[in-house]
């Protein structure tokens, strides 16, 4: 199932692969592309839900925990507007993970 999820995310990425950022931002204004995006996102979501179910993962709880971890790793005052990894933000170390 994980490989199928990867394949479906690849199909979603393919829609955006050669688009400029501006074209990507307006992709949903084209009815044919919008439908394809919706279909691929639904496929990704279906596989993700199934994997979580099989593995006994509460997706909502996992997301809340990950948001908390990321908040410690990427404090807004140091990370906002930057694409640096948390180890490059200064003053942070690997102890941020759970």
Jmol script that loads the backbone (N, CA, C; Angstrom):
load data "model"
ATOM      1  N   UNK A   1       0.812  -1.195   0.000  1.00  0.00           N
ATOM      2  CA  UNK A   1       0.000   0.000   0.000  1.00  0.00           C
ATOM      3  C   UNK A   1       0.858   1.262   0.000  1.00  0.00           C
ATOM      4  N   UNK A   2       1.993   1.217   0.677  1.00  0.00           N
ATOM      5  CA  UNK A   2       2.866   2.396   0.695  1.00  0.00           C
ATOM      6  C   UNK A   2       3.391   2.698  -0.709  1.00  0.00           C
ATOM      7  N   UNK A   3       3.718   1.661  -1.449  1.00  0.00           N
ATOM      8  CA  UNK A   3       4.187   1.886  -2.821  1.00  0.00           C
ATOM      9  C   UNK A   3       3.063   2.436  -3.695  1.00  0.00           C
ATOM     10  N   UNK A   4       1.845   1.942  -3.490  1.00  0.00           N
ATOM     11  CA  UNK A   4       0.704   2.468  -4.244  1.00  0.00           C
ATOM     12  C   UNK A   4       0.471   3.932  -3.893  1.00  0.00           C
ATOM     13  N   UNK A   5       0.621   4.282  -2.625  1.00  0.00           N
ATOM     14  CA  UNK A   5       0.497   5.679  -2.206  1.00  0.00           C
ATOM     15  C   UNK A   5       1.536   6.538  -2.911  1.00  0.00           C
ATOM     16  N   UNK A   6       2.762   6.033  -2.981  1.00  0.00           N
ATOM     17  CA  UNK A   6       3.817   6.752  -3.691  1.00  0.00           C
ATOM     18  C   UNK A   6       3.480   6.946  -5.164  1.00  0.00           C
ATOM     19  N   UNK A   7       2.914   5.924  -5.771  1.00  0.00           N
ATOM     20  CA  UNK A   7       2.516   6.027  -7.170  1.00  0.00           C
ATOM     21  C   UNK A   7       1.430   7.070  -7.369  1.00  0.00           C
ATOM     22  N   UNK A   8       0.462   7.095  -6.469  1.00  0.00           N
ATOM     23  CA  UNK A   8      -0.625   8.071  -6.578  1.00  0.00           C
ATOM     24  C   UNK A   8      -0.120   9.493  -6.347  1.00  0.00           C
ATOM     25  N   UNK A   9       0.796   9.675  -5.407  1.00  0.00           N
ATOM     26  CA  UNK A   9       1.350  11.021  -5.209  1.00  0.00           C
ATOM     27  C   UNK A   9       2.149  11.437  -6.433  1.00  0.00           C
ATOM     28  N   UNK A  10       2.790  10.474  -7.074  1.00  0.00           N
ATOM     29  CA  UNK A  10       3.497  10.771  -8.320  1.00  0.00           C
ATOM     30  C   UNK A  10       2.551  11.243  -9.409  1.00  0.00           C
ATOM     31  N   UNK A  11       1.376  10.626  -9.483  1.00  0.00           N
ATOM     32  CA  UNK A  11       0.388  11.053 -10.468  1.00  0.00           C
ATOM     33  C   UNK A  11      -0.104  12.466 -10.173  1.00  0.00           C
ATOM     34  N   UNK A  12      -0.244  12.812  -8.903  1.00  0.00           N
ATOM     35  CA  UNK A  12      -0.617  14.179  -8.533  1.00  0.00           C
ATOM     36  C   UNK A  12       0.504  15.158  -8.894  1.00  0.00           C
ATOM     37  N   UNK A  13       1.716  14.793  -8.577  1.00  0.00           N
ATOM     38  CA  UNK A  13       2.859  15.655  -8.899  1.00  0.00           C
ATOM     39  C   UNK A  13       3.000  15.885 -10.395  1.00  0.00           C
ATOM     40  N   UNK A  14       2.682  14.862 -11.168  1.00  0.00           N
ATOM     41  CA  UNK A  14       2.805  14.958 -12.621  1.00  0.00           C
ATOM     42  C   UNK A  14       1.957  16.097 -13.192  1.00  0.00           C
ATOM     43  N   UNK A  15       0.814  16.337 -12.585  1.00  0.00           N
ATOM     44  CA  UNK A  15      -0.067  17.415 -13.047  1.00  0.00           C
ATOM     45  C   UNK A  15       0.651  18.763 -12.951  1.00  0.00           C
ATOM     46  N   UNK A  16       1.462  18.936 -11.918  1.00  0.00           N
ATOM     47  CA  UNK A  16       2.112  20.209 -11.640  1.00  0.00           C
ATOM     48  C   UNK A  16       3.557  20.288 -12.138  1.00  0.00           C
ATOM     49  N   UNK A  17       4.086  19.178 -12.609  1.00  0.00           N
ATOM     50  CA  UNK A  17       5.515  19.054 -12.897  1.00  0.00           C
ATOM     51  C   UNK A  17       6.095  20.181 -13.742  1.00  0.00           C
ATOM     52  N   UNK A  18       5.460  20.567 -14.806  1.00  0.00           N
ATOM     53  CA  UNK A  18       6.041  21.554 -15.717  1.00  0.00           C
ATOM     54  C   UNK A  18       5.327  22.900 -15.655  1.00  0.00           C
ATOM     55  N   UNK A  19       4.494  23.085 -14.618  1.00  0.00           N
ATOM     56  CA  UNK A  19       3.787  24.353 -14.476  1.00  0.00           C
ATOM     57  C   UNK A  19       4.644  25.366 -13.717  1.00  0.00           C
ATOM     58  N   UNK A  20       4.484  26.614 -14.067  1.00  0.00           N
ATOM     59  CA  UNK A  20       5.128  27.678 -13.296  1.00  0.00           C
ATOM     60  C   UNK A  20       4.359  27.834 -11.982  1.00  0.00           C
ATOM     61  N   UNK A  21       4.934  28.531 -11.002  1.00  0.00           N
ATOM     62  CA  UNK A  21       4.184  28.782  -9.768  1.00  0.00           C
ATOM     63  C   UNK A  21       2.847  29.486 -10.036  1.00  0.00           C
ATOM     64  N   UNK A  22       2.849  30.397 -10.988  1.00  0.00           N
ATOM     65  CA  UNK A  22       1.613  31.113 -11.321  1.00  0.00           C
ATOM     66  C   UNK A  22       0.572  30.155 -11.921  1.00  0.00           C
ATOM     67  N   UNK A  23       1.011  29.279 -12.810  1.00  0.00           N
ATOM     68  CA  UNK A  23       0.104  28.304 -13.415  1.00  0.00           C
ATOM     69  C   UNK A  23      -0.419  27.321 -12.360  1.00  0.00           C
ATOM     70  N   UNK A  24       0.449  26.927 -11.449  1.00  0.00           N
ATOM     71  CA  UNK A  24       0.037  26.015 -10.380  1.00  0.00           C
ATOM     72  C   UNK A  24      -1.042  26.635  -9.511  1.00  0.00           C
ATOM     73  N   UNK A  25      -0.903  27.924  -9.246  1.00  0.00           N
ATOM     74  CA  UNK A  25      -1.863  28.622  -8.388  1.00  0.00           C
ATOM     75  C   UNK A  25      -3.240  28.720  -9.016  1.00  0.00           C
ATOM     76  N   UNK A  26      -3.304  28.617 -10.335  1.00  0.00           N
ATOM     77  CA  UNK A  26      -4.596  28.760 -11.018  1.00  0.00           C
ATOM     78  C   UNK A  26      -5.072  27.455 -11.660  1.00  0.00           C
ATOM     79  N   UNK A  27      -4.449  26.351 -11.322  1.00  0.00           N
ATOM     80  CA  UNK A  27      -4.775  25.075 -11.961  1.00  0.00           C
ATOM     81  C   UNK A  27      -6.246  24.704 -11.793  1.00  0.00           C
ATOM     82  N   UNK A  28      -6.855  25.114 -10.696  1.00  0.00           N
ATOM     83  CA  UNK A  28      -8.244  24.736 -10.452  1.00  0.00           C
ATOM     84  C   UNK A  28      -9.228  25.545 -11.288  1.00  0.00           C
ATOM     85  N   UNK A  29      -8.749  26.555 -12.011  1.00  0.00           N
ATOM     86  CA  UNK A  29      -9.646  27.324 -12.875  1.00  0.00           C
ATOM     87  C   UNK A  29      -9.894  26.619 -14.213  1.00  0.00           C
ATOM     88  N   UNK A  30      -9.104  25.612 -14.522  1.00  0.00           N
ATOM     89  CA  UNK A  30      -9.306  24.796 -15.719  1.00  0.00           C
ATOM     90  C   UNK A  30     -10.113  23.563 -15.297  1.00  0.00           C
ATOM     91  N   UNK A  31     -11.356  23.440 -15.745  1.00  0.00           N
ATOM     92  CA  UNK A  31     -12.210  22.337 -15.285  1.00  0.00           C
ATOM     93  C   UNK A  31     -11.612  20.942 -15.486  1.00  0.00           C
ATOM     94  N   UNK A  32     -10.932  20.712 -16.592  1.00  0.00           N
ATOM     95  CA  UNK A  32     -10.341  19.391 -16.823  1.00  0.00           C
ATOM     96  C   UNK A  32      -9.204  19.109 -15.854  1.00  0.00           C
ATOM     97  N   UNK A  33      -8.322  20.099 -15.686  1.00  0.00           N
ATOM     98  CA  UNK A  33      -7.211  19.923 -14.740  1.00  0.00           C
ATOM     99  C   UNK A  33      -7.735  19.834 -13.314  1.00  0.00           C
ATOM    100  N   UNK A  34      -8.721  20.654 -12.990  1.00  0.00           N
ATOM    101  CA  UNK A  34      -9.287  20.637 -11.639  1.00  0.00           C
ATOM    102  C   UNK A  34      -9.857  19.266 -11.307  1.00  0.00           C
ATOM    103  N   UNK A  35     -10.543  18.667 -12.256  1.00  0.00           N
ATOM    104  CA  UNK A  35     -11.098  17.340 -12.036  1.00  0.00           C
ATOM    105  C   UNK A  35      -9.991  16.314 -11.814  1.00  0.00           C
ATOM    106  N   UNK A  36      -8.940  16.398 -12.600  1.00  0.00           N
ATOM    107  CA  UNK A  36      -7.808  15.464 -12.452  1.00  0.00           C
ATOM    108  C   UNK A  36      -7.132  15.641 -11.089  1.00  0.00           C
ATOM    109  N   UNK A  37      -6.952  16.902 -10.667  1.00  0.00           N
ATOM    110  CA  UNK A  37      -6.355  17.166  -9.352  1.00  0.00           C
ATOM    111  C   UNK A  37      -7.227  16.557  -8.260  1.00  0.00           C
ATOM    112  N   UNK A  38      -8.531  16.784  -8.316  1.00  0.00           N
ATOM    113  CA  UNK A  38      -9.452  16.218  -7.316  1.00  0.00           C
ATOM    114  C   UNK A  38      -9.363  14.698  -7.285  1.00  0.00           C
ATOM    115  N   UNK A  39      -9.339  14.074  -8.454  1.00  0.00           N
ATOM    116  CA  UNK A  39      -9.263  12.618  -8.511  1.00  0.00           C
ATOM    117  C   UNK A  39      -7.967  12.093  -7.888  1.00  0.00           C
ATOM    118  N   UNK A  40      -6.858  12.721  -8.220  1.00  0.00           N
ATOM    119  CA  UNK A  40      -5.571  12.241  -7.693  1.00  0.00           C
ATOM    120  C   UNK A  40      -5.458  12.487  -6.192  1.00  0.00           C
ATOM    121  N   UNK A  41      -5.959  13.629  -5.720  1.00  0.00           N
ATOM    122  CA  UNK A  41      -5.946  13.885  -4.275  1.00  0.00           C
ATOM    123  C   UNK A  41      -6.825  12.867  -3.557  1.00  0.00           C
ATOM    124  N   UNK A  42      -7.962  12.529  -4.142  1.00  0.00           N
ATOM    125  CA  UNK A  42      -8.830  11.508  -3.554  1.00  0.00           C
ATOM    126  C   UNK A  42      -8.119  10.159  -3.493  1.00  0.00           C
ATOM    127  N   UNK A  43      -7.388   9.809  -4.538  1.00  0.00           N
ATOM    128  CA  UNK A  43      -6.628   8.550  -4.528  1.00  0.00           C
ATOM    129  C   UNK A  43      -5.576   8.553  -3.424  1.00  0.00           C
ATOM    130  N   UNK A  44      -4.835   9.644  -3.319  1.00  0.00           N
ATOM    131  CA  UNK A  44      -3.806   9.755  -2.272  1.00  0.00           C
ATOM    132  C   UNK A  44      -4.458   9.615  -0.899  1.00  0.00           C
ATOM    133  N   UNK A  45      -5.560  10.318  -0.704  1.00  0.00           N
ATOM    134  CA  UNK A  45      -6.256  10.294   0.578  1.00  0.00           C
ATOM    135  C   UNK A  45      -6.758   8.892   0.905  1.00  0.00           C
ATOM    136  N   UNK A  46      -7.306   8.205  -0.079  1.00  0.00           N
ATOM    137  CA  UNK A  46      -7.827   6.856   0.150  1.00  0.00           C
ATOM    138  C   UNK A  46      -6.722   5.906   0.598  1.00  0.00           C
ATOM    139  N   UNK A  47      -5.581   5.952  -0.090  1.00  0.00           N
ATOM    140  CA  UNK A  47      -4.471   5.082   0.313  1.00  0.00           C
ATOM    141  C   UNK A  47      -3.930   5.468   1.683  1.00  0.00           C
ATOM    142  N   UNK A  48      -3.832   6.748   1.960  1.00  0.00           N
ATOM    143  CA  UNK A  48      -3.338   7.197   3.262  1.00  0.00           C
ATOM    144  C   UNK A  48      -4.270   6.729   4.384  1.00  0.00           C
ATOM    145  N   UNK A  49      -5.566   6.887   4.186  1.00  0.00           N
ATOM    146  CA  UNK A  49      -6.528   6.418   5.187  1.00  0.00           C
ATOM    147  C   UNK A  49      -6.417   4.918   5.406  1.00  0.00           C
ATOM    148  N   UNK A  50      -6.268   4.174   4.317  1.00  0.00           N
ATOM    149  CA  UNK A  50      -6.184   2.710   4.430  1.00  0.00           C
ATOM    150  C   UNK A  50      -4.919   2.283   5.161  1.00  0.00           C
ATOM    151  N   UNK A  51      -3.799   2.902   4.825  1.00  0.00           N
ATOM    152  CA  UNK A  51      -2.548   2.566   5.512  1.00  0.00           C
ATOM    153  C   UNK A  51      -2.661   2.873   6.998  1.00  0.00           C
ATOM    154  N   UNK A  52      -3.193   4.044   7.331  1.00  0.00           N
ATOM    155  CA  UNK A  52      -3.356   4.419   8.734  1.00  0.00           C
ATOM    156  C   UNK A  52      -4.254   3.422   9.456  1.00  0.00           C
ATOM    157  N   UNK A  53      -5.328   3.002   8.804  1.00  0.00           N
ATOM    158  CA  UNK A  53      -6.240   2.041   9.413  1.00  0.00           C
ATOM    159  C   UNK A  53      -5.550   0.706   9.663  1.00  0.00           C
ATOM    160  N   UNK A  54      -4.855   0.201   8.673  1.00  0.00           N
ATOM    161  CA  UNK A  54      -4.159  -1.089   8.807  1.00  0.00           C
ATOM    162  C   UNK A  54      -3.106  -1.035   9.918  1.00  0.00           C
ATOM    163  N   UNK A  55      -2.412   0.088  10.030  1.00  0.00           N
ATOM    164  CA  UNK A  55      -1.346   0.219  11.028  1.00  0.00           C
ATOM    165  C   UNK A  55      -1.844   0.711  12.381  1.00  0.00           C
ATOM    166  N   UNK A  56      -3.125   1.012  12.481  1.00  0.00           N
ATOM    167  CA  UNK A  56      -3.680   1.463  13.760  1.00  0.00           C
ATOM    168  C   UNK A  56      -3.261   2.872  14.143  1.00  0.00           C
ATOM    169  N   UNK A  57      -3.076   3.730  13.161  1.00  0.00           N
ATOM    170  CA  UNK A  57      -2.656   5.106  13.413  1.00  0.00           C
ATOM    171  C   UNK A  57      -3.868   6.024  13.393  1.00  0.00           C
ATOM    172  N   UNK A  58      -4.026   6.775  14.468  1.00  0.00           N
ATOM    173  CA  UNK A  58      -5.061   7.808  14.529  1.00  0.00           C
ATOM    174  C   UNK A  58      -4.486   9.029  13.829  1.00  0.00           C
ATOM    175  N   UNK A  59      -4.948   9.282  12.602  1.00  0.00           N
ATOM    176  CA  UNK A  59      -4.365  10.366  11.802  1.00  0.00           C
ATOM    177  C   UNK A  59      -4.513  11.724  12.464  1.00  0.00           C
ATOM    178  N   UNK A  60      -5.648  11.991  13.065  1.00  0.00           N
ATOM    179  CA  UNK A  60      -5.834  13.289  13.726  1.00  0.00           C
ATOM    180  C   UNK A  60      -4.833  13.469  14.853  1.00  0.00           C
ATOM    181  N   UNK A  61      -4.668  12.455  15.683  1.00  0.00           N
ATOM    182  CA  UNK A  61      -3.719  12.545  16.795  1.00  0.00           C
ATOM    183  C   UNK A  61      -2.290  12.653  16.274  1.00  0.00           C
ATOM    184  N   UNK A  62      -1.953  11.882  15.249  1.00  0.00           N
ATOM    185  CA  UNK A  62      -0.608  11.948  14.675  1.00  0.00           C
ATOM    186  C   UNK A  62      -0.319  13.340  14.134  1.00  0.00           C
ATOM    187  N   UNK A  63      -1.302  13.954  13.494  1.00  0.00           N
ATOM    188  CA  UNK A  63      -1.110  15.308  12.964  1.00  0.00           C
ATOM    189  C   UNK A  63      -0.919  16.304  14.090  1.00  0.00           C
ATOM    190  N   UNK A  64      -1.736  16.228  15.120  1.00  0.00           N
ATOM    191  CA  UNK A  64      -1.583  17.155  16.250  1.00  0.00           C
ATOM    192  C   UNK A  64      -0.210  17.024  16.894  1.00  0.00           C
ATOM    193  N   UNK A  65       0.262  15.792  17.052  1.00  0.00           N
ATOM    194  CA  UNK A  65       1.592  15.568  17.625  1.00  0.00           C
ATOM    195  C   UNK A  65       2.676  16.135  16.719  1.00  0.00           C
ATOM    196  N   UNK A  66       2.542  15.953  15.422  1.00  0.00           N
ATOM    197  CA  UNK A  66       3.545  16.449  14.472  1.00  0.00           C
ATOM    198  C   UNK A  66       3.567  17.976  14.441  1.00  0.00           C
ATOM    199  N   UNK A  67       2.400  18.601  14.542  1.00  0.00           N
ATOM    200  CA  UNK A  67       2.347  20.062  14.599  1.00  0.00           C
ATOM    201  C   UNK A  67       3.099  20.568  15.833  1.00  0.00           C
ATOM    202  N   UNK A  68       2.923  19.885  16.948  1.00  0.00           N
ATOM    203  CA  UNK A  68       3.625  20.267  18.181  1.00  0.00           C
ATOM    204  C   UNK A  68       5.139  20.112  18.018  1.00  0.00           C
ATOM    205  N   UNK A  69       5.565  18.996  17.456  1.00  0.00           N
ATOM    206  CA  UNK A  69       7.002  18.765  17.215  1.00  0.00           C
ATOM    207  C   UNK A  69       7.569  19.850  16.301  1.00  0.00           C
ATOM    208  N   UNK A  70       6.857  20.126  15.203  1.00  0.00           N
ATOM    209  CA  UNK A  70       7.338  21.151  14.269  1.00  0.00           C
ATOM    210  C   UNK A  70       7.378  22.526  14.906  1.00  0.00           C
ATOM    211  N   UNK A  71       6.448  22.803  15.800  1.00  0.00           N
ATOM    212  CA  UNK A  71       6.457  24.086  16.503  1.00  0.00           C
ATOM    213  C   UNK A  71       7.699  24.255  17.351  1.00  0.00           C
ATOM    214  N   UNK A  72       8.180  23.160  17.934  1.00  0.00           N
ATOM    215  CA  UNK A  72       9.429  23.219  18.719  1.00  0.00           C
ATOM    216  C   UNK A  72      10.651  23.301  17.803  1.00  0.00           C
ATOM    217  N   UNK A  73      10.605  22.582  16.694  1.00  0.00           N
ATOM    218  CA  UNK A  73      11.742  22.567  15.774  1.00  0.00           C
ATOM    219  C   UNK A  73      11.870  23.857  14.983  1.00  0.00           C
ATOM    220  N   UNK A  74      10.739  24.471  14.673  1.00  0.00           N
ATOM    221  CA  UNK A  74      10.723  25.663  13.825  1.00  0.00           C
ATOM    222  C   UNK A  74       9.959  26.795  14.510  1.00  0.00           C
ATOM    223  N   UNK A  75      10.535  27.373  15.571  1.00  0.00           N
ATOM    224  CA  UNK A  75       9.830  28.470  16.242  1.00  0.00           C
ATOM    225  C   UNK A  75       9.611  29.633  15.273  1.00  0.00           C
ATOM    226  N   UNK A  76       8.416  30.192  15.327  1.00  0.00           N
ATOM    227  CA  UNK A  76       8.020  31.226  14.364  1.00  0.00           C
ATOM    228  C   UNK A  76       8.997  32.391  14.330  1.00  0.00           C
ATOM    229  N   UNK A  77       9.517  32.782  15.469  1.00  0.00           N
ATOM    230  CA  UNK A  77      10.404  33.947  15.489  1.00  0.00           C
ATOM    231  C   UNK A  77      11.715  33.708  14.740  1.00  0.00           C
ATOM    232  N   UNK A  78      12.102  32.443  14.571  1.00  0.00           N
ATOM    233  CA  UNK A  78      13.341  32.150  13.837  1.00  0.00           C
ATOM    234  C   UNK A  78      13.110  31.532  12.471  1.00  0.00           C
ATOM    235  N   UNK A  79      11.967  30.898  12.266  1.00  0.00           N
ATOM    236  CA  UNK A  79      11.756  30.132  11.039  1.00  0.00           C
ATOM    237  C   UNK A  79      10.883  30.842   9.999  1.00  0.00           C
ATOM    238  N   UNK A  80      10.052  31.781  10.426  1.00  0.00           N
ATOM    239  CA  UNK A  80       9.120  32.418   9.487  1.00  0.00           C
ATOM    240  C   UNK A  80       9.866  33.017   8.301  1.00  0.00           C
ATOM    241  N   UNK A  81       9.409  32.652   7.099  1.00  0.00           N
ATOM    242  CA  UNK A  81       9.988  33.196   5.876  1.00  0.00           C
ATOM    243  C   UNK A  81      11.300  32.553   5.460  1.00  0.00           C
ATOM    244  N   UNK A  82      11.687  31.484   6.124  1.00  0.00           N
ATOM    245  CA  UNK A  82      12.948  30.811   5.804  1.00  0.00           C
ATOM    246  C   UNK A  82      12.691  29.364   5.429  1.00  0.00           C
ATOM    247  N   UNK A  83      13.564  28.808   4.619  1.00  0.00           N
ATOM    248  CA  UNK A  83      13.440  27.411   4.211  1.00  0.00           C
ATOM    249  C   UNK A  83      14.532  26.551   4.837  1.00  0.00           C
ATOM    250  N   UNK A  84      15.229  27.083   5.830  1.00  0.00           N
ATOM    251  CA  UNK A  84      16.319  26.349   6.464  1.00  0.00           C
ATOM    252  C   UNK A  84      15.803  25.176   7.287  1.00  0.00           C
ATOM    253  N   UNK A  85      16.603  24.118   7.351  1.00  0.00           N
ATOM    254  CA  UNK A  85      16.315  23.005   8.237  1.00  0.00           C
ATOM    255  C   UNK A  85      16.471  23.504   9.671  1.00  0.00           C
ATOM    256  N   UNK A  86      15.765  22.897  10.604  1.00  0.00           N
ATOM    257  CA  UNK A  86      15.767  23.385  11.975  1.00  0.00           C
ATOM    258  C   UNK A  86      17.164  23.443  12.589  1.00  0.00           C
ATOM    259  N   UNK A  87      18.057  22.570  12.142  1.00  0.00           N
ATOM    260  CA  UNK A  87      19.419  22.587  12.681  1.00  0.00           C
ATOM    261  C   UNK A  87      20.207  23.807  12.222  1.00  0.00           C
ATOM    262  N   UNK A  88      19.692  24.537  11.238  1.00  0.00           N
ATOM    263  CA  UNK A  88      20.381  25.715  10.713  1.00  0.00           C
ATOM    264  C   UNK A  88      19.771  27.030  11.214  1.00  0.00           C
ATOM    265  N   UNK A  89      18.791  26.959  12.085  1.00  0.00           N
ATOM    266  CA  UNK A  89      18.112  28.175  12.530  1.00  0.00           C
ATOM    267  C   UNK A  89      18.823  28.871  13.681  1.00  0.00           C
ATOM    268  N   UNK A  90      19.803  28.240  14.258  1.00  0.00           N
ATOM    269  CA  UNK A  90      20.542  28.854  15.354  1.00  0.00           C
ATOM    270  C   UNK A  90      19.848  28.628  16.682  1.00  0.00           C
ATOM    271  N   UNK A  91      20.595  28.094  17.620  1.00  0.00           N
ATOM    272  CA  UNK A  91      20.057  27.880  18.963  1.00  0.00           C
ATOM    273  C   UNK A  91      19.215  26.630  19.106  1.00  0.00           C
ATOM    274  N   UNK A  92      19.012  25.911  18.018  1.00  0.00           N
ATOM    275  CA  UNK A  92      18.231  24.691  18.106  1.00  0.00           C
ATOM    276  C   UNK A  92      19.141  23.487  17.905  1.00  0.00           C
ATOM    277  N   UNK A  93      18.736  22.380  18.469  1.00  0.00           N
ATOM    278  CA  UNK A  93      19.533  21.170  18.290  1.00  0.00           C
ATOM    279  C   UNK A  93      18.618  19.984  18.039  1.00  0.00           C
ATOM    280  N   UNK A  94      19.168  18.836  17.972  1.00  0.00           N
ATOM    281  CA  UNK A  94      18.405  17.630  17.651  1.00  0.00           C
ATOM    282  C   UNK A  94      17.481  17.208  18.793  1.00  0.00           C
ATOM    283  N   UNK A  95      17.532  17.868  19.927  1.00  0.00           N
ATOM    284  CA  UNK A  95      16.680  17.519  21.055  1.00  0.00           C
ATOM    285  C   UNK A  95      15.222  17.932  20.832  1.00  0.00           C
ATOM    286  N   UNK A  96      14.929  18.566  19.695  1.00  0.00           N
ATOM    287  CA  UNK A  96      13.561  19.036  19.424  1.00  0.00           C
ATOM    288  C   UNK A  96      12.620  17.893  19.105  1.00  0.00           C
ATOM    289  N   UNK A  97      13.139  16.795  18.631  1.00  0.00           N
ATOM    290  CA  UNK A  97      12.283  15.652  18.278  1.00  0.00           C
ATOM    291  C   UNK A  97      11.750  15.024  19.569  1.00  0.00           C
ATOM    292  N   UNK A  98      10.648  14.269  19.484  1.00  0.00           N
ATOM    293  CA  UNK A  98      10.059  13.680  20.695  1.00  0.00           C
ATOM    294  C   UNK A  98      10.972  12.671  21.347  1.00  0.00           C
TER     295      UNK A  98
END
end "model"
wireframe off; spacefill off
backbone 0.3
color backbone group
